[in-house]
Amino acid sequence: MLLQRDAQGQPIAIRREDYAAPAFWIDTVDLTFDLDPAKTRVLNRMQLRRNPDAPAQPLRLDGDELNLARVLVNGQGASFRMEGDQLVLDGLPSAEEGAFELEIFTTCCPIKNTKLMGLFVSEDTFFTQCEAEGFRRITYFLDRPDVMAMYTVTLRAAKAAYPVLLSNGNLVEQGDLPEGRHFAKWVDPFKKPCYLFALVAGKLVAREQRITARNGKEHLLQVYVRAGDLDKTEHAMNSLVNSVLWDEARFGLPLDLDRFMIVATSDFNMGAMENKGLNIFNTKYVLANQATATDADYSNIESVVGHEYFHNWSGDRVTCRDWFQLSLKEGLTVFRDQEFSQDLCADASARAVKRIEDVRVLRTAQFPEDAGPMAHPVRPDSYIEISNFYTVTIYEKGAEVVRMMQTLVGRKGFEKGITLYFERHDGQAVTCDDFAQAIADANPDSELARLLPQFKRWYSQAGTPRLAAHGVYDAQNRSYTLSIVQSCPPTPGQPTKEPFVIPVSIGLLDASGRELPLQLEGETEVTRGAPGTPCTRTVVLSRAGEQITFVGLDAEPVPSILRGFSAPVILDFEYTDAQLLTLLANDPDPFNRWEAGQRLGLRAALQGIAALATDTTPVLNDAYLDAMRSVLRNPKLDAAFKELVLTLPSETYISEQLDVVDPQRVHLVREAMRAQLATTLFQDWQQVYEENHDTGAYTPDPTSSGRRALAGMALNFLCLAARVSGDTVWPGKTLQRFKDAGNMTDRFNALNALVSSGHTLAAQALARFHALFKDEALVIDKWFSLQAGAPDRGGDILPLVKQLMKHPDFSIKNPNRARSVIFSYCSANPGAFHRPDAAGYVYWSERVIELDAINPQVAARLARALDRWSKLAEPYRSAAREAIARVAAKPDLSKDTHEVVTRALAGN
């Protein structure tokens, strides 16, 4: 779909303030498909009625790339007209005349659908993707989420080619037809918007499991894949079972269908899609066994399977009124899948690791989005292409907003709020305001209820709030006062911001690292932490500036602020190195313990960049290195936590702290820091590897995964140290580890160590890896991605990327494969992408334009790689702008990509 413009030539934006209820309601939809790759026939019979609350007007149905053959109203021919992509019908029965039947017959060509939206074919199998606006590519319809209807679907196809026919809901009838064809009829017992429609037809096999719910009802769970992949579905099925059980236990939300199906495809724009009862997944988030999947893959599958299942209530049973409310379902459901993964962790440390990983994603990806040209509120005010707003702001920041609600009402209070939300709105399309109101109404005495109108600024205001905190100790009064001032920088369309409601969790330590009891000024009770639990107080900020005074303190404390990352904000507090070292060594809050190490590493990086450090200049001081050594040697810390602490801030995160970014200087300094950690802690890395490399029989549990991660980190640093020293022992051991590994995690960690250290043995290992896994698409994605994302040495990565694109296994039409090479280079390898000769930017512009003609959604995602171009130092800045302008000047650019690049240029 090309960009639509108004009379002045400006792109047409959809605005939240213009929302109006539909002029017609659709009560039932009866769809019949005669499936054929080149010409699929779709018969759509709908029961409609006018909305009595809307002004009388023609019926306007959305369509895209459809061939219209017939339109009947109540069985009779009807006049219609086309206005752009819309089918317009006048003279329909009035509200008083009641409901009427509309029949529309269309055809489409799924085999040519490279956009992978609507009905498409992947490896001789039919799939659909309808969110956000793909259903209009299947039939003419009111393609908006507030139109909810009951669906009956009949699928007809050649039985030999498409033996499995699936759609939403329950299978009510199936049988054979003449000429080797067959049919299946599905009925969904619940109303749904059209974006939740799905069908699948092809040669598939299923892993099945029956479970019994708490109410005694039996359900059939099925995971459908291609025949050769059935052995990789056990973990996905276990994750689905755990999801069903958890949602019923935690929130009282049961599975509501006789069967629940997951189907995997290798051609998919997204990670997965929550179509009611028929989830369609990218194979990346379904297929796993120990030979082909890493621990990270196992974790992601658990999370994504949970996420899509939890949508069964938060998204399907209650959906969005309009797409501006997208975070209503996505933010809530990300929060639910995060809680699910944390609740499955056996101990507090594993929960903390999961929380840190989630925050790291937020700060690395969402904070830059909040500061860039595509900044938008959690509930956007306008868009040109809604697909561009499936963002980390909507998802991850939206989840943090929900998490703050839970903080303000308590865990049990939040569960009460969820119960009220579904009681009030089951079967409805509602807003973010409706959700927040339900949580507050269920907890009338909470801070959320008291401050609800102000709290909802989290939905309406873009940008990341900053907290500027300053502490003063008063020895005479034995008190410590924290002064906190909140602010939020301007974002596109929002020059000024009002204060947010911000829960800030605080603890205090003394200079030796012992945790102190807490007593606020004016209180008579002293708060002491329960055994094994940090002593923490959560204060709720709601004004631009506030003071919090703690009393009963014999010396100046070390404040531990924003424990657990209690709000998605940036904390500015002038910690001394000594204070940060105290927190790193002693803070009982795992998040702030990790954060102290990150602050020390970031401080060293920024100092190194400012000092024009070279790759041989020491960047890390002895105190930092000693602290890292102590972390590695601490027997009380879990391996997974150690691996997080020893991971330096990323180049992207470091760059975000700079006003002007020289990407090569950032890369140089961070590589110098890695080399210093490798050489200075060499003996410790050897010990760490020996203690953690043998994890016994493979299981993806948090403890074993953590040990493998730390052993992999040790190998990486040992190979890096060998590059500096010329040693051949550890690279040789790493190659042997690669050959002998009994699982993909250990094998890939060894391969990564050789590749990222730039060792000559890497070529041999890469060739062997490809030979071993040439028939495993997801593993070959890793092979491509590892090379495209490797540290750049002398500009060697771009020529390699261009060579990889010529590899017979590469196809730009497959989103996973495109992401593995092009995105790994442009979006995830800044040291290689931002070249002084601008060749990286030229490559990016060529790929964006090439992809835009094939799959605009994927192209628009790639276009985001230069969101932050205006922060770049020269010559990068001018060259990047020129590349963006080159893309923007393309005359037939999709509206997806056009919106991204024009906003980037406007953010100059």
BAKOL-219727 format. One record per residue (C-alpha): residue in one letter; z, x, y. Coordinates in steps of 0.1 Angstrom, whole numbers, padded with zeros to 4 digits, always signed. Layout:
REM BAKOL-219727
aZXY
...
***
This chain:
REM BAKOL-219727
m+0000+0000+0000
l-0011+0016+0033
l+0009+0015+0065
q+0007-0017+0084
r+0007-0014+0122
d+0012-0039+0151
a-0013-0046+0179
q-0002-0014+0197
g-0008+0007+0166
q+0029+0013+0159
p+0043+0010+0123
i+0059-0023+0116
a+0096-0020+0110
i+0117-0045+0091
r+0150-0052+0110
r+0183-0065+0096
e+0189-0086+0127
d+0157-0105+0119
y+0169-0118+0085
a+0162-0154+0078
a+0167-0174+0046
p+0135-0181+0027
a+0115-0212+0035
f+0113-0220-0002
w+0135-0216-0032
i+0122-0208-0067
d+0143-0224-0094
t+0124-0215-0126
v+0097-0189-0135
d+0076-0191-0166
l+0055-0160-0171
t+0029-0155-0198
f+0014-0120-0202
d-0017-0111-0222
l-0012-0074-0223
d-0042-0051-0221
p-0041-0016-0205
a-0073-0022-0185
k-0069-0059-0177
t-0036-0076-0182
r-0036-0113-0176
v-0006-0129-0160
l+0000-0167-0158
n+0029-0175-0135
r+0042-0211-0135
m+0070-0217-0110
q+0091-0246-0099
l+0097-0245-0062
r+0113-0266-0035
r+0116-0263+0002
n+0147-0249+0017
p+0161-0278+0037
d+0179-0254+0060
a+0148-0236+0071
p+0120-0248+0095
a+0090-0262+0077
q+0063-0236+0073
p+0036-0224+0049
l+0046-0206+0017
r+0038-0169+0019
l+0038-0150-0014
d+0037-0112-0016
g+0011-0094-0036
d-0003-0059-0040
e-0034-0047-0058
l-0038-0080-0077
n-0070-0099-0087
l-0064-0136-0080
a-0082-0160-0103
r-0065-0194-0099
v-0040-0213-0078
l-0028-0248-0088
v-0002-0271-0072
n+0012-0297-0096
g-0018-0291-0119
q-0044-0296-0091
g-0065-0271-0073
a-0051-0260-0040
s-0064-0245-0009
f-0051-0211+0001
r-0058-0182+0023
m-0051-0145+0023
e-0034-0128+0052
g-0033-0091+0044
d-0016-0088+0011
q+0000-0122+0013
l-0012-0154-0004
v-0006-0183+0020
l-0004-0220+0010
d-0002-0248+0035
g+0003-0285+0029
l+0029-0282+0001
p+0052-0311-0008
s+0080-0318+0018
a+0117-0314+0012
e+0120-0351+0007
e+0092-0351-0020
g+0113-0326-0040
a+0103-0298-0063
f+0067-0290-0072
e+0050-0267-0097
l+0029-0238-0086
e+0006-0220-0111
i-0010-0187-0103
f-0033-0167-0126
t-0039-0131-0118
t-0051-0099-0135
c-0041-0062-0129
c-0050-0028-0144
p-0018-0011-0156
i-0036+0020-0170
k-0046+0030-0134
n-0012+0024-0119
t-0001+0060-0110
k+0024+0047-0085
l+0046+0036-0115
m+0056+0005-0096
g+0050-0029-0111
l+0034-0029-0146
f+0022+0005-0158
v+0013+0023-0190
s+0030+0055-0201
e+0019+0071-0234
d+0003+0039-0247
t+0034+0018-0239
f+0038-0009-0212
f+0067-0006-0188
t+0077-0022-0155
q+0096-0010-0124
c+0102-0038-0099
e+0129-0025-0076
a+0125-0027-0047
e+0091-0044-0042
g+0072-0038-0075
f+0072-0074-0087
r+0045-0082-0062
r+0022-0058-0081
i+0026-0081-0112
t+0021-0115-0096
y+0023-0133-0063
f+0059-0141-0055
l+0086-0143-0029
d+0095-0107-0035
r+0129-0106-0019
p+0164-0103-0035
d+0179-0135-0022
v+0154-0156-0042
m+0171-0160-0076
a+0155-0179-0104
m+0158-0186-0142
y+0131-0167-0161
t+0112-0175-0194
v+0088-0148-0204
t+0061-0149-0232
l+0045-0116-0241
r+0012-0115-0262
a-0004-0083-0274
a-0022-0066-0303
k+0005-0062-0330
a-0007-0028-0343
a-0007-0012-0309
y+0023-0030-0294
p+0046-0040-0323
v+0077-0042-0300
l+0077-0068-0272
l+0108-0069-0250
s+0119-0087-0219
n+0151-0098-0202
g+0177-0120-0218
n+0176-0134-0253
l+0148-0135-0278
v+0142-0172-0287
e+0109-0171-0306
q+0084-0147-0320
g+0054-0148-0344
d+0018-0139-0352
l-0013-0150-0334
p-0050-0149-0345
e-0070-0117-0343
g-0041-0094-0351
r-0021-0103-0321
h+0015-0115-0319
f+0039-0129-0293
a+0076-0129-0283
k+0094-0153-0261
w+0124-0143-0241
v+0148-0165-0220
d+0173-0151-0196
p+0202-0174-0193
f+0212-0161-0158
k+0195-0165-0125
k+0182-0132-0111
p+0160-0119-0083
c+0125-0107-0093
y+0134-0070-0088
l+0154-0073-0120
f+0125-0085-0141
a+0113-0062-0169
l+0090-0060-0199
v+0083-0033-0224
a+0056-0033-0251
g+0047-0005-0275
k+0054+0015-0306
l+0092+0021-0304
v+0121+0024-0327
a+0157+0015-0320
r+0192+0027-0327
e+0214-0004-0331
q+0250-0011-0330
r+0270-0043-0331
i+0302-0046-0312
t+0328-0073-0309
a+0342-0081-0274
r+0378-0090-0267
n+0369-0127-0267
g+0356-0122-0303
k+0319-0126-0294
e+0295-0102-0312
h+0268-0083-0292
l+0238-0063-0304
l+0233-0030-0285
q+0199-0013-0289
v+0185+0020-0276
y+0147+0021-0279
v+0127+0054-0279
r+0096+0069-0295
a+0099+0075-0333
g+0104+0113-0330
d+0133+0108-0306
l+0157+0086-0325
d+0179+0115-0334
k+0186+0121-0297
t+0201+0086-0290
e+0236+0088-0305
h+0252+0100-0272
a+0235+0073-0251
m+0246+0047-0276
n+0282+0060-0275
s+0281+0060-0237
l+0269+0024-0237
v+0297+0013-0261
n+0323+0031-0239
s+0308+0015-0208
v+0311-0020-0223
l+0347-0014-0234
w+0357+0002-0201
d+0344-0025-0178
e+0361-0052-0198
a+0394-0032-0199
r+0394-0020-0163
f+0379-0049-0144
g+0379-0078-0169
l+0341-0079-0168
p+0326-0087-0203
l+0290-0083-0216
d+0274-0117-0210
l+0243-0115-0232
d+0237-0117-0270
r+0220-0083-0268
f+0218-0054-0244
m+0188-0030-0245
i+0180+0004-0231
v+0144+0017-0233
a+0134+0053-0224
t+0101+0064-0208
s+0090+0099-0197
d+0070+0085-0167
f+0095+0071-0143
n+0101+0075-0105
m+0139+0070-0107
g+0167+0079-0131
a+0170+0044-0145
m+0168+0007-0137
e+0193-0020-0143
n+0170-0049-0152
k+0191-0077-0166
g+0197-0070-0203
l+0167-0046-0205
n+0175-0013-0188
i+0146+0010-0185
f+0155+0047-0183
n+0140+0080-0176
t+0141+0099-0209
k+0162+0125-0191
y+0191+0102-0191
v+0189+0090-0227
l+0177+0118-0250
a+0202+0144-0261
n+0212+0165-0291
q+0229+0199-0291
a+0196+0217-0297
t+0178+0202-0267
a+0204+0191-0241
t+0230+0209-0221
d+0265+0199-0214
a+0253+0188-0179
d+0227+0166-0196
y+0254+0149-0218
s+0275+0143-0187
n+0246+0129-0167
i+0237+0106-0196
e+0272+0092-0198
s+0273+0086-0161
v+0239+0070-0157
v+0242+0048-0188
g+0275+0037-0174
h+0260+0032-0139
e+0232+0009-0151
y+0254-0011-0175
f+0280-0017-0147
h+0251-0031-0126
n+0252-0060-0151
w+0279-0074-0128
s+0277-0054-0096
g+0240-0059-0089
d+0228-0084-0115
r+0254-0113-0116
v+0260-0107-0078
t+0231-0091-0060
c+0220-0082-0024
r+0211-0108+0002
d+0185-0084+0016
w+0177-0047+0011
f+0198-0037+0040
q+0227-0045+0018
l+0216-0021-0009
s+0249-0002-0009
l+0266-0035-0019
k+0254-0029-0054
e+0247+0009-0054
g+0277+0022-0035
l+0300+0000-0056
t+0283+0009-0088
v+0284+0047-0081
f+0321+0043-0075
r+0325+0024-0108
d+0305+0051-0127
q+0326+0078-0111
e+0358+0060-0121
f+0344+0055-0156
s+0337+0092-0161
q+0371+0102-0147
d+0389+0076-0169
l+0372+0091-0200
c+0386+0125-0191
a+0416+0133-0213
d+0437+0151-0186
a+0442+0154-0149
s+0424+0187-0146
a+0392+0173-0161
r+0395+0143-0137
a+0398+0168-0108
v+0368+0187-0119
k+0347+0155-0119
r+0360+0146-0085
i+0351+0181-0071
e+0316+0179-0086
d+0311+0145-0070
v+0322+0158-0036
r+0300+0189-0039
v+0270+0166-0042
l+0281+0146-0012
r+0286+0176+0010
t+0255+0194-0001
a+0231+0165+0001
q+0246+0136+0021
f+0262+0155+0049
p+0228+0171+0058
e+0212+0137+0056
d+0238+0123+0080
a+0229+0152+0104
g+0192+0149+0101
p+0163+0127+0113
m+0167+0103+0083
a+0203+0096+0092
h+0211+0060+0087
p+0242+0039+0082
v+0254+0029+0047
r+0240-0005+0057
p+0208+0004+0076
d+0195-0015+0106
s+0158-0011+0100
y+0132+0005+0077
i+0095+0008+0073
e+0096+0014+0036
i+0127+0004+0017
s+0121+0030-0011
n+0130+0057+0014
f+0165+0043+0016
y+0175+0049-0020
t+0195+0078-0006
v+0227+0097-0010
t+0240+0078+0020
i+0235+0045+0003
y+0247+0057-0031
e+0273+0085-0027
k+0286+0078+0008
g+0286+0041-0001
a+0308+0050-0031
e+0332+0069-0008
v+0335+0038+0014
v+0345+0018-0017
r+0369+0045-0027
m+0386+0044+0007
m+0390+0006+0001
q+0408+0014-0032
t+0430+0040-0014
l+0439+0014+0013
v+0448-0014-0012
g+0458+0006-0043
r+0443+0007-0077
k+0457-0026-0089
g+0450-0042-0055
f+0414-0031-0058
e+0411-0046-0093
k+0424-0079-0078
g+0398-0077-0051
i+0370-0071-0076
t+0381-0102-0095
l+0381-0123-0064
y+0347-0109-0054
f+0331-0121-0086
e+0349-0154-0087
r+0336-0162-0052
h+0301-0149-0055
d+0289-0150-0091
g+0252-0160-0092
q+0248-0153-0055
a+0230-0129-0032
v+0255-0116-0007
t+0263-0089+0019
c+0285-0058+0023
d+0307-0079+0046
d+0313-0104+0017
f+0325-0076-0005
a+0348-0061+0020
q+0362-0095+0028
a+0370-0102-0008
i+0389-0069-0013
a+0408-0075+0019
d+0416-0112+0011
a+0430-0102-0023
n+0453-0078-0005
p+0464-0096+0027
d+0493-0072+0034
s+0472-0041+0031
e+0459-0017+0058
l+0424-0027+0048
a+0431-0064+0057
r+0448-0053+0090
l+0420-0031+0101
l+0390-0048+0084
p+0367-0053+0114
q+0372-0016+0124
f+0369-0004+0088
k+0335-0020+0085
r+0322+0006+0110
w+0317+0027+0079
y+0288+0003+0071
s+0273+0001+0106
q+0277+0037+0120
a+0257+0066+0107
g+0269+0102+0108
t+0297+0122+0093
p+0330+0119+0112
r+0348+0152+0121
l+0385+0156+0122
a+0397+0183+0145
a+0433+0190+0134
h+0459+0213+0150
g+0495+0219+0138
v+0525+0229+0159
y+0559+0238+0144
d+0590+0231+0164
a+0618+0253+0151
q+0645+0237+0172
n+0638+0202+0159
r+0627+0214+0124
s+0595+0194+0128
y+0558+0200+0123
t+0533+0179+0142
l+0497+0175+0132
s+0474+0164+0160
i+0441+0149+0148
v+0412+0139+0169
q+0382+0122+0153
s+0347+0122+0165
c+0312+0115+0152
p+0280+0131+0166
p+0250+0111+0178
t+0225+0100+0152
p+0190+0084+0157
g+0194+0051+0175
q+0232+0055+0178
p+0242+0078+0207
t+0279+0068+0208
k+0303+0060+0180
e+0336+0041+0179
p+0366+0054+0159
f+0366+0049+0122
v+0394+0039+0099
i+0401+0071+0080
p+0428+0076+0052
v+0440+0111+0053
s+0461+0124+0024
i+0485+0152+0033
g+0509+0175+0016
l+0529+0205+0029
l+0536+0239+0012
d+0559+0266+0024
a+0547+0302+0029
s+0555+0311-0007
g+0534+0282-0020
r+0562+0259-0030
e+0555+0222-0023
l+0578+0206+0003
p+0592+0171+0003
l+0578+0148+0030
q+0596+0128+0057
l+0578+0113+0086
e+0595+0111+0120
g+0614+0078+0122
e+0618+0075+0084
t+0651+0077+0066
e+0637+0082+0031
v+0622+0115+0019
t+0591+0115-0003
r+0593+0138-0033
g+0565+0142-0058
a+0570+0129-0094
p+0570+0156-0121
g+0535+0169-0124
t+0523+0149-0094
p+0516+0164-0060
c+0539+0152-0032
t+0513+0135-0009
r+0514+0110+0019
t+0484+0091+0030
v+0482+0083+0068
v+0456+0059+0081
l+0439+0070+0113
s+0423+0044+0135
r+0423+0058+0170
a+0403+0086+0186
g+0434+0108+0186
e+0467+0106+0167
q+0498+0127+0160
i+0517+0128+0127
t+0551+0145+0128
f+0570+0156+0097
v+0607+0164+0100
g+0634+0183+0080
l+0614+0215+0078
d+0631+0249+0080
a+0599+0269+0086
e+0563+0264+0096
p+0545+0248+0066
v+0510+0253+0053
p+0493+0219+0056
s+0472+0206+0027
i+0450+0181+0045
l+0425+0156+0031
r+0438+0159-0005
g+0415+0146-0031
f+0389+0143-0004
s+0404+0111+0007
a+0376+0103+0032
p+0340+0115+0036
v+0347+0136+0067
i+0344+0172+0079
l+0379+0187+0085
d+0381+0214+0112
f+0414+0232+0110
e+0419+0268+0120
y+0435+0280+0088
t+0444+0317+0087
d+0431+0337+0057
a+0468+0339+0045
q+0472+0301+0046
l+0440+0296+0026
l+0451+0322+0001
t+0484+0304-0003
l+0466+0271-0009
l+0441+0287-0033
a+0470+0302-0054
n+0494+0273-0052
d+0482+0239-0040
p+0490+0213-0067
d+0461+0192-0054
p+0431+0206-0073
f+0406+0195-0047
n+0423+0214-0019
r+0429+0244-0041
w+0391+0246-0047
e+0384+0238-0011
a+0405+0268+0000
g+0383+0291-0020
q+0352+0275-0006
r+0365+0280+0030
l+0372+0316+0023
g+0338+0322+0008
l+0321+0303+0036
r+0340+0323+0062
a+0329+0355+0046
a+0293+0344+0045
l+0292+0333+0081
q+0308+0366+0092
g+0282+0385+0071
i+0253+0366+0086
a+0266+0371+0122
a+0271+0408+0115
l+0235+0412+0103
a+0247+0423+0069
t+0223+0440+0045
d+0221+0436+0007
t+0243+0467+0004
t+0269+0457+0030
p+0302+0445+0015
v+0306+0409+0026
l+0338+0399+0006
n+0371+0415+0015
d+0396+0428-0009
a+0420+0399-0004
y+0392+0374-0014
l+0382+0395-0044
d+0418+0398-0056
a+0423+0361-0052
m+0392+0354-0074
r+0405+0379-0099
s+0438+0361-0100
v+0420+0328-0106
l+0401+0342-0135
r+0433+0357-0150
n+0454+0326-0145
p+0462+0311-0180
k+0473+0278-0165
l+0439+0270-0150
d+0412+0253-0171
a+0379+0271-0175
a+0359+0243-0158
f+0381+0246-0127
k+0378+0284-0127
e+0340+0281-0128
l+0340+0258-0098
v+0363+0281-0078
l+0341+0311-0086
t+0309+0293-0075
l+0301+0304-0040
p+0290+0279-0014
s+0253+0272-0017
e+0227+0285+0007
t+0221+0249+0018
y+0258+0243+0025
i+0261+0276+0044
s+0231+0268+0065
e+0245+0235+0075
q+0274+0253+0092
l+0250+0272+0114
d+0235+0260+0147
v+0204+0281+0141
v+0194+0291+0106
d+0176+0322+0095
p+0170+0313+0058
q+0162+0348+0047
r+0194+0361+0063
v+0215+0334+0045
h+0198+0342+0012
l+0204+0380+0017
v+0241+0376+0025
r+0247+0351-0004
e+0229+0374-0028
a+0251+0403-0016
m+0282+0382-0022
r+0270+0375-0057
a+0264+0411-0064
q+0298+0421-0051
l+0315+0395-0073
a+0295+0408-0102
t+0303+0445-0098
t+0339+0443-0085
l+0351+0419-0111
f+0330+0435-0139
q+0359+0441-0163
d+0372+0406-0157
w+0338+0391-0164
q+0337+0409-0197
q+0371+0396-0207
v+0362+0361-0196
y+0331+0361-0217
e+0349+0374-0248
e+0376+0347-0244
n+0353+0318-0239
h+0319+0323-0256
d+0329+0309-0289
t+0337+0272-0286
g+0333+0264-0323
a+0313+0234-0336
y+0295+0218-0306
t+0310+0189-0288
p+0303+0180-0251
d+0340+0173-0243
p+0353+0186-0209
t+0373+0214-0224
s+0345+0229-0245
s+0320+0223-0217
g+0342+0241-0193
r+0345+0271-0215
r+0308+0273-0220
a+0302+0270-0183
l+0326+0298-0175
a+0311+0320-0203
g+0277+0313-0189
m+0288+0323-0154
a+0303+0355-0168
l+0270+0364-0185
n+0252+0357-0152
f+0274+0381-0133
l+0273+0407-0161
c+0235+0408-0160
l+0236+0409-0122
a+0260+0439-0123
a+0236+0455-0149
r+0208+0451-0124
v+0228+0471-0098
s+0240+0498-0122
g+0210+0501-0145
d+0231+0493-0175
t+0212+0479-0205
v+0241+0468-0227
w+0249+0434-0213
p+0212+0423-0208
g+0207+0432-0244
k+0237+0412-0255
t+0225+0383-0234
l+0191+0384-0251
q+0208+0383-0284
r+0230+0355-0273
f+0199+0336-0263
k+0184+0341-0297
d+0215+0333-0317
a+0228+0303-0297
g+0237+0272-0317
n+0233+0248-0288
m+0211+0244-0257
t+0239+0250-0232
d+0246+0285-0246
r+0209+0293-0250
f+0200+0282-0215
n+0229+0299-0199
a+0218+0332-0215
l+0182+0326-0204
n+0194+0317-0169
a+0214+0349-0167
l+0183+0370-0175
v+0160+0351-0151
s+0184+0349-0122
s+0193+0385-0124
g+0156+0394-0124
h+0159+0415-0156
t+0128+0427-0174
l+0140+0410-0207
a+0136+0376-0190
a+0098+0375-0197
q+0104+0379-0234
a+0131+0353-0235
l+0110+0328-0215
a+0081+0332-0239
r+0103+0326-0269
f+0120+0296-0252
h+0086+0280-0246
a+0074+0287-0282
l+0106+0271-0296
f+0105+0240-0275
k+0069+0234-0266
d+0070+0199-0280
e+0102+0189-0262
a+0091+0176-0228
l+0126+0176-0212
v+0133+0211-0224
i+0100+0223-0210
d+0110+0207-0177
k+0140+0231-0177
w+0117+0260-0185
f+0096+0252-0154
s+0125+0244-0132
l+0144+0276-0140
q+0115+0298-0130
a+0106+0278-0098
g+0142+0279-0087
a+0149+0316-0095
p+0162+0339-0067
d+0134+0352-0046
r+0128+0390-0046
g+0101+0402-0023
g+0083+0369-0021
d+0076+0367-0059
i+0085+0330-0065
l+0057+0312-0047
p+0029+0330-0066
l+0048+0322-0098
v+0050+0285-0088
k+0013+0284-0081
q+0007+0299-0116
l+0031+0274-0132
m+0010+0246-0118
k-0020+0259-0137
h+0000+0259-0170
p-0015+0235-0195
d+0019+0218-0198
f+0020+0209-0161
s+0009+0175-0148
i+0015+0165-0112
k+0012+0128-0123
n+0044+0130-0143
p+0074+0127-0119
n+0097+0148-0141
r+0072+0176-0143
a+0064+0175-0106
r+0101+0176-0098
s+0106+0205-0122
v+0082+0228-0104
i+0074+0215-0069
f+0108+0201-0060
s+0127+0230-0077
y+0108+0253-0053
c+0106+0233-0021
s+0139+0214-0022
a+0162+0236-0042
n+0152+0272-0035
p+0156+0278+0002
g+0155+0316-0001
a+0120+0314-0017
f+0107+0284+0002
h+0113+0295+0038
r+0090+0325+0039
p+0083+0344+0071
d+0045+0340+0065
a+0049+0302+0063
a+0031+0301+0029
g+0059+0280+0015
y+0054+0253+0042
v+0016+0253+0036
y+0022+0248-0001
w+0046+0220+0007
s+0022+0202+0030
e-0006+0204+0004
r+0016+0191-0024
v+0029+0162-0002
i-0006+0151+0006
e-0017+0155-0030
l+0012+0135-0044
d+0009+0108-0017
a-0025+0098-0031
i-0010+0095-0066
n+0026+0084-0062
p+0039+0077-0026
q+0075+0074-0037
v+0075+0109-0052
a+0056+0123-0022
a+0081+0108+0003
r+0110+0124-0016
l+0093+0158-0015
a+0086+0152+0023
r+0124+0152+0028
a+0125+0190+0020
l+0119+0198+0057
d+0143+0172+0072
r+0163+0200+0088
w+0134+0220+0102
s+0147+0218+0138
k+0177+0240+0129
l+0155+0268+0118
a+0151+0301+0137
e+0117+0312+0148
p+0091+0318+0133
y+0102+0293+0107
r+0108+0265+0131
s+0073+0264+0146
a+0056+0269+0113
a+0076+0241+0097
r+0068+0217+0125
e+0031+0225+0122
a+0033+0218+0084
i+0050+0184+0090
a+0024+0175+0118
r-0004+0184+0094
v+0010+0158+0069
a+0016+0132+0096
a-0020+0135+0108
k-0035+0124+0075
p-0051+0091+0084
d-0045+0072+0051
l-0010+0083+0045
s+0013+0059+0027
k+0040+0041+0046
d+0066+0059+0024
t+0056+0094+0035
h+0046+0084+0070
e+0081+0071+0078
v+0097+0104+0066
v+0074+0128+0084
t+0073+0108+0117
r+0111+0105+0118
a+0113+0143+0111
l+0090+0150+0140
a+0109+0126+0162
g+0141+0144+0154
n+0129+0175+0173
***
